[in-house]
Amino acid sequence: MKDYDVTESIDLKADPEMVFNLLMSLIRIVRLINARQGYGQRMDKVLNIVLEYLNVEQGSIMVLEKGKRLIVRAATRSEIVGMEQSIEDNSIAAWVAKSGTPIFIPDISKDARFEKREGETYKTLSLLSVPILHKNRVVGVFNVTDKSGSKDLLKEDIAYLLEFSSLIVSLLLQQNMTLELKKQKSILKKRNKELRRQEELRAELSRMLVHDLKAPLSEVVANLDILSYSISDENREFLESGQIGCDRAVRMISNLVDVDRISDGKMQLLKEDVNPRLLLEESISSVKGLAKIRDVQLSMDLPPDDELPNIQLDRTLILRVLQNLVTNGLGHSSTGTAIVVGCRKVPGKKRLEFFVKDQGPGIPAFEQERIFEKYARLSSKQDSLVGTGLGLHFCKLAVEVHRGGIGVESSDEDGSRFCFSLPL
């Protein structure tokens, strides 16, 4: 396509009035681009400004949509607004849209591509049709005919029309962005509505689970406690197994509730001064029966008491973190192996690190990145201790709400070492 420059078509010294009129027309169009008016209104006004400047009575702006059809979006004849035309048709506008080249026809009555209008005659016979381009891509077509006065349309008018067309591109792009934003806003609104609905269902499900499970579990725990005073030694193992199962069920319910509370920012920490050694001893004590059944040895690795300072934390939450990590280790430990729990002060930092190390099969590197995600499972095997994947996610949230961090180191040879650090 030939490059046109409006300044080459105007003699700045000989025709200062034309320069002034051009600049005023450009200013009016620029103001319309940012005006708070509808797309159709602004397009009509742009068309009228261009026609007024060119001293032309008839014209139209056609927009190429989806790369296939030209749709009239503004026209001096209002009845044709909205009409569509395929770019494959044998018409002048279709030719301009496909070629990307402006065309000047001195006598449209002799051009087979121009459709005659019934009952009308043209004041003049010439026609200008110019592509509206954006980044060398046709986005529309500008047509003008019926020039007023004694002077007919000239080829030089193409330059002026091209300049105006570039401003129309801005109007078109602004409208496209507005429509796209509205579309995205509508989609986001629907998604947010659905997310809120799912959140409400999840919260209701959590409340129902807690309510429906607490009562029967409390009854089972109470009955098992009563039986513990009269049961024979040969059956005590079964009783302890039942108590362990109840304890795990209670912790699973607590995890479910607290994951939602922490995620929603509704968890209030009840911090107290805690001795790390006593906390670790309690975490092991609660799973000793389970470790005995699994034939897995539990031990602690701690520095001297004078090297292990107390720490401010929510004792109940962090105790459950340790219990979850130990139970997780038991679920992946073979008979005759060992699990070590410990704590140490991080060198050079005011932080305390807790760890749980097992001798299991190890965790593949690609799984180490996702094991703390909600409902992620470390294993596909059917084991009552593997769980649903909520335990480690709870650990992550509980540690992070204490401004701490959690991670894992694992290999096939050494097993897995889960560790988390908390600020002192």
VEXKE-150591 format. One record per atom (N, C-alpha, C): residue in one letter; y, z, x. Coordinates in steps of 0.1 Angstrom, whole numbers, plus 5000, padded with zeros to 4 digits. Layout:
VEXKE-150591
AYZX...
***
This chain:
VEXKE-150591
M498850005009M500050005000M501250005009K502249925005K503549915013K504350045011D504950095022D505750215022D507150175017Y507650245007Y509050225002Y509950345005D511150315009D512050425012D513350395004V513650484995V514750464986V516050444994T516250505005T517450495013T517650355018E516550275020E516650145025E517150045014S517050095001S517350004990S518850024985I519450134991I520850164986I521750154998D522850084996D523850075006D524750195004L524650295013L525350425011L526850405011K527350305018K528750285018K529250205006A528450105002A528850014992A528650074978D527650164976D527350204963D527250364963P528350434965P528250584966P527950634952E528350564941E528050624928E526550624925M525850514930M524350514929M523750634936V524250654948V523650774956V523850904948F525050914943F525351044936F524451054923N524250944916N523450954904N521950984908L521550924919L520150944923L519951094927L520951154934L520751294938L520851384926M521751354917M521751434905M520551424897S519951314896S518651294889S517551374895L517451364909L516451444916L516651594914I517851644914I518151784912I517651824898R517951744888R517451774874R515951784873I515251694880I513851694880I513251814887V513851854898V513451974906V513552094897R514652104890R514852224881R513852224870L513452104865L512352104855L511052154860I510752124872I509452164878I509252314876N510252394878N510152534878N510652594864A510952514855A511452554842A510352624834R510752724826R509852794817R509652714804Q509052594805Q508852514793Q507452464794G506952414783G505652364782G505452234791Y504152204794Y503852094803Y504351964796G504151944783G504551824777G506051804776Q506751914773Q508151914773Q508751874786R508351934797R508851894810R508551754814M507351704810M506951574813M507851474806D508151504793D509051414785D510451404792K510951524796K512251524802K512351454815V511251464823V511251394836V511251244833L510451194823L510451054819L511851014815N512551084807N513851044802N514951044814I514751134823I515751134835I515551004843V514250964845V513950844853V514450724846L514150714833L514550604825L516150584825E516750704824E518250704823E518850654836Y518250694848Y518750654861Y518550504863L517350454859L517050314860L517650224850N518350294840N518950224829N517850134821V516750204818V515650144811V515350224798E515050144788E514850204775E513350244772Q512350174777Q510950204774Q510250244787G509350344785G508550384797G507450484793S506550504802S505450604799S504950664812I504350784811I503750844823I502250864819M501350804827M499950814824M499250904835V498450994832V497751084841V496351044842L495851034855L494450994857L493651124857E492751144848E491951264846E490451234849K489851324857K488451314861K488151184868G489251114873G489050994881G488550874873K488550884859K487950774851K488950724841R489750804835R490550764823R492050794826L492850704822L494350724822L494750774808I495450884807I495850944795I497350944794V497950894784V499450894782V499851034780R500651094789R501151234787R502651234783A503351134785A504751124781A505050974778A505850944768A506250814764A507450804755T508150704756T509350684747T508850664733R507650604731R506950584718R506050704716S506450804709S505650924707S504250894702E504050784694E502750764688E501650724698I502050694710I501050654720I500650774729V501350884728V501051004736V499651054733G498851074743G497451114741G496451004741M496950874740M496050764741M495350754754E494150704754E493350694767E493050554770Q492850534783Q492550394788Q491650404800S490550334800S489650344811S490250264823I490050314835I490550234847I489750104849E488650094842E487849964843E488349864833D489349894825D489849794815D490649694823N490849574816N491649464822N493149484817S493749584824S495149614820S495949634833I497249624832I498149644843I498049784849A498049884840A497950024844A496650054851A495550004846A494250024853A494249954866W494849834868W494949764881W495649854891V496849904886V497649994895V496850114899A496150184890A495450304893A494350274903K493650164902K492550134911K493050084924S494050014925S494549954937S495450054945G496150144937G497150234944G498350154948T498650044942T499749954946T500749934935P502049944937P502949914926P503049764923I503349734911I503449594907I504649564899F505349454902F506449404895F506149274889I506249264876I505949144868I507249084862P507648974866P508948914861P508848884846D507648834842D507548794828D506148834823I506148944815I504949004810I504348914799S505048834793S504548744783S503548644788K503648624801K502648524808K501548594815D501448734814D500448804821D499348854811A498148804813A497048834803A496648984803R497049054813R496649194813R497549284805F498649234800F499549314792F499249294777E498949404770E498649394756E499849384748K499949274739K501049254731K501149364720R502449404717R502649494706R503049424693E502349444683E502549374670E503949414664G504649304660G505849324652G507049364661E506949354675E508049394683E508349284693T509549284697T509949184708T510649264719Y510449224731Y511049294742Y512449244745K513349334749K514749294752K514749214765T513849254774T513649184787T512149164789L511849074798L510449044800L509749104813S510549174821S510049224833S509449364831L508449404840L507749534839L507549584853L507749714854L507449784867L506349884864S505249884872S504149984870S503950044884V504050174886V503950234899V502950344899P502050354910P501150464911P501850594915I501350704909I501850834913I500750884922L501150904935L500250944945L500351084950H499251144954H499251274961H498251274972K498651284984K497751274996K496951144996N497651034993N497050904993N496050884982R496050974972R495150964961R495950944948V495550844940V496250814927V495950924917V497050984912V496851084901V497451044888G498150924888G498750874876G499450744878V500050694867V500750564867V502050584859F503150524865F504450534858F504850384854N505050364841N505450224836N506850224830V507550124833V508950104827V509149954823T509849944812T510249804808T511449814799D511949694794D513149694786D514349754792K514849694803K516049744809K517249704801S518249804800S519449784792S520449694800G521349634793G522449554799G521949414803S522749344810S522449214813S521549194825K521449304833K520749294845K519249334843D518349254846D516849284844D516349374855L515149414854L514449494864L514349414877L514549474888L514449414901L513349474909K512849404919K511749464928K512249594935E513649594937E514149714944E513949844936D513849824923D513649944914D512350014917I511449944923I510150014927I510450124936A511350114946A511650224955A512050344948Y513050324938Y513550444931Y512450514923L511550424917L510550484908L509450564916L509250514929L508350584937L508850724941E510150724944E510750854947E510550954936F510850914924F510750994912F509251034910S508350944913S506950964911S506451084920S506951094932S506551194941S506951334935L508051344928L508351464922L507551494910I507051394903I506151414891I504851474896V504451434908V503251494914V503351644914S504451694919S504651844919S504451904905L504951834895L504851884881L503351884877L502651774881L501251764877L500451874884L500651884897L499951984905L500252134899Q501452154896Q501852284891Q501052314878Q501052204869Q500252224857Q498852244859N498252164868N496852184872N496552324876M497452384885M497252514890M497352614879T498252594870T498452684858T497152684850L496652564847L495452554839L494252624845E494152594859E493052654866E493152814867L494352864868L494553004868L494253064855K494652994844K494253044831K492753044829K492152934834K490652924832K489953044840Q490453064853Q489853174861Q490153304855K491353324849K491753454843K490753474831S490553374823S489653384811S488253424816I487753354826I486453384832I486353534837L487353574844L487353704849L487453814838K488253774828K488353864816K486953884810K486253774808K484953784802K483953864811R484053834824R483153904833R483454054834N484754094834N485154234834N484654304821K484754234810K484354284797K482854314797E482054214803E480654234804E480254344814L481054354825L480754464835L481054604828R482154604820R482354734814R481254774804R480754664797R479754694787R478454744795Q478154674806Q476954714814Q477154854819E478354884823E478655024829E478455124818E478955094806E478755194795E477255204792L476555094792L475055104789L474355184800R474755164813R474155234824R474455384823A475755414819A476055564818A475255624807E475155554796E474455604784E472955624787L472355524795L470955534799L470755654808S471755674817S471555794826S471655924818R472555934809R472656054801R471356074793M470855964787M469555974779M468456024788L468255964800L467255994809L467256144813V468456184817V468656324821V468256414810H468856384798H468556474786H467156474782D466456354782D465056354778D464056404788L464456404801L463556444811L463656594815K464856644814K465156784818K464256884811A464156864798A463456964790A461956974793P461256854793P459856864796P459556904810L460456854820L460256894834L460357044836S461357104829S461657244830S460457324825E459857274814E458657334808E457457334817V457257214824V456157194833V456357294845V457557294850V457857384862V457557534859A458057574847A457857714842A456357744841N455557654835N454157674833N453357674846L453757594855L453157584868L453457714876D454657764874D454957894881D454158014875I453958014862I453058114856I451658104861L451157984862L449757964867L449558004881S450657994889S450558034904S450058174906Y450358264896Y449958404897Y448558434894S447858334888S446458364884S445458264888I445958154894I444958044898I444158084910S442958034911S442058064922S442457984934D442058034946D442457964958D441857824959E440657804953E440057674954E440857564946N441557614936N442357524928N443857524931R444257604941R445657614944R446257484949E445457404956E445957274961E446357184950F445657184939F446057104928F447357154921L447557284921L448757344915L449957304924E449757314937E450857284947E451257134946S450257044944S450456904942S451356884930G451056954919G451856934907G453256984908Q453457094916Q454757144918Q455557054927I454856994937I455556894945I456056774937G455156724928G455456614919G456656644911C456756764905C457856804897C459156814905D459056864917D460156874925D460756734929R459856644931R460356504934R460956444922A460356464910A460956404898A462356464895V462556594898V463856654896V464856594905R464456564918R465356514928R465756364924M464756294919M464956154915M465956144904I465856234894I466856234883I468156274888S468256364897S469556404903S470156294911N469356214918N469856104926N470456004916L469755974905L470255874896L471555914890V471756044886V472956084881V474156084891D473756134903D474856154913D475256014919V474355914920V474755784925V475855724916D475755744903D476755694894D478055774896R477955904897R479155994898R479855964911I479155944922I479855914935I480455774934S479755674929S480255544928S481455534920D481555614909D482755614901D483855704906G483655774917G484655854923G484855984915K483856024907K483856144899K483156264905M482656244917M481956354924M482956454931Q482856574928Q483756684934Q482856764944L483156754957L482356824967L482656974966L481557054967L481657204967L481257244981K482257234990K481957265004K481857415007E481057445017E480857585021E480457575036D480557695043D480257705057D478757715058V478057615065V476657605065V476157605079N475057685081N474357685093N473357575094P473457475103P472557355104P471057395105R470757495113R469357535115R468757575101L469457665094L468957715081L468757595071L469757505072L469657385063L468457295066L468157275078L466957195082L465657265079E465657395081E464457475077E464157465062E465257475054E465057465040E464557325036S465057225042S464657085039S463157065042I462757125053I461257105057I460457195047S460857315044S460157405036S459757345022S460757265017S460557205003S459457095003V459057045015V458156935015V456856965024K456757095027K455557135036K454257105029G454257135016G452957115008G452656975008L453556885006L453356745006L452856695020A453456745031A453056705044A451656755047K451256865041K449956915043K448956825037I449256785024I448356695017I448256565025R449356515031R449356385038R448756405052D448556525057D448156555070D449156495080V450456525078V451456485087V452156615092Q452356625105Q452956745111Q454456745110L455056855106L456556865105L457056955116S458156915123S458657005134S460156985135M460857075142M462257065143M462657055158D463656985161D464256965174D465657005174L465957125179L467357175179L467757225192P469057225195P469657285207P469757435205P470057515215P470257655213P471357685203D471257805196D472157835186D473557835190D473857875202D475257875207D475857735209E474957635209E475457495210E475457425197L475157495186L475057435173L476057505163P477257445162P478257515153P477957495138N478457585131N478457575116N479257455112I479057405100I479757295095I480057305080Q481257255076Q481657265062Q481157135055L480357165045L479857055037L479357105023D479057005015D478457035002D476957055004R476557185005R475157215009R474057145000T474257144987T473257084978T473056934981L474256864982L474156724985L473456684998I473856755009I473256715022I471856765023L471556875016L470156925016L469256815009R469756754999R468956644992R468856525001V469956495008V469856385018V468756405028L468656525033L467556555043L466256545036Q466156605024Q464856595017Q464456455014N465356375010N465056235007N464556155020L465256185031L464856115044L463456165048V463156295047V461856345051V460756285042T461056285029T460056235019T459856085021N460956015025N460855875028N459955855040G460155935050G459255935062G457855955059L457556055051L456156085047L455555965040G456355895032G455855785024G455355675033H455855665046H455555565055H454755615067S454255735067S453555795078S452055795076S451355755086S449855755085S449355895088T448055925084T447456055086T447356085101G447656205104G447656255118G448856225126T449956175120T451156145127T452156265125A453356255131A454356365130A455656315126I456456405120I457856385117I458656495123V459756455130V460656545136V462056545130V462556655126V463856665121V464756745130G465956705132G466756775142G468256755139C469056815148C470456815147C471056835161R472156775164R472856795177R474356755175K475156815184K476556785185K476756655192V477456555186V477756425193V478656445205P478156405217P478956425229P480356355228G481356435231G482756375232G483356365218K482756405207K483256385194K483156515186K484056535177K483856645168K483056615156R481756585159R480856535148R479456605151L478756625140L477356675141L476456575135E475356545143E474456445139E473156505135F472656465123F471356505118F470356385119F469056405122F468156295123F466756335117V466056235113V464656245109V463956125115K462956165123K462256065131K460756065127D460255945123D458755945120D458055855130Q456755845128Q455855755136Q455255645128G456055595118G455555495109G455555355116P455255255108P455055115113P456355055118G457555115115G458855055119G459354965107I460654935108I461354855098I461754725105P461454605099P461954485105P463454475106A463954405116A465454405118A466154355106F465654245099F466354185088F466354285076E465454385075E465454475064E466354595067Q466654625080Q467454735084Q468854725078E469254605076E470654585071E470754605056R469654605049R469754625034R469054745028I468454825037I467654935031I468455045024F469755045027F470655145020F471255085008E470954965004E471454904992E470754964980K471454954969K470855014956K469554934953Y468455014950Y467154964946Y466454884957A466954884969A466154814980A464954894983R463854834986R462654904989R462154875003L461754975011L461254955024L459854895025S459154905014S457754855014S457354805001S456454715001S455854664988S454654734984K454154824992K452854894988K453154984977Q452155014969Q452155104958Q451955244963D452955314965D452855454970D453855534962S453355654957S454255734949S455455784956L455455774970L456555824977L457555714981V457155594980V458055484983V459155474974G458955494961G460055504951G460655374947T461755384941T462455264935T463555214945G463855284956G464855234965G466255304962L466255404953L467455474950L467755584960G466755644966G466955754975G467855734986L467555624994L468355595006L469755555002H469955484990H471255454986H472055574982F471355674976F472055804974F472455874987C471555864997C471855925010C473155865016K473255735015K474455665020K475755705013L475655715000L476855754992L477255904995A476255984996A476456124998A477056155012V476556085022V477156095035V478556045036E478755925030E480055865031E481155935023V480756005012V481756085005V482156205013H481356245024H481656345033H482456295045R482856165045R483556095056R482556075068G481356055065G480356035075G479755895075G478855875084G478155745085G476655765087I475855665082I474355675083I473855545088G472755555095G472055435100G470655465104V469955355109V468555365113V468355295126E467455345134E466955275146E465455275144S464855155146S463455135143S462755035152S461455055155S460654965162S459154985159D458354885161D456954905158D456255015167E456755025179E456155125189E456655265186D457855285183D458455425182D458655475168G458455385158G458655435144G460155415140S460555495131S461955495126S462655625128R463955615132R464855735133R466055715124F466055785113F467255785104F468155895109C469455865110C470455965115C471755945107F472456055105F473756055099F474656155106S475856125107S476756215114S477956255104L478356385105L479356435097L480456495106P481756485101P482856545109P482756705109L483056765120L483156915121L484456965116
***
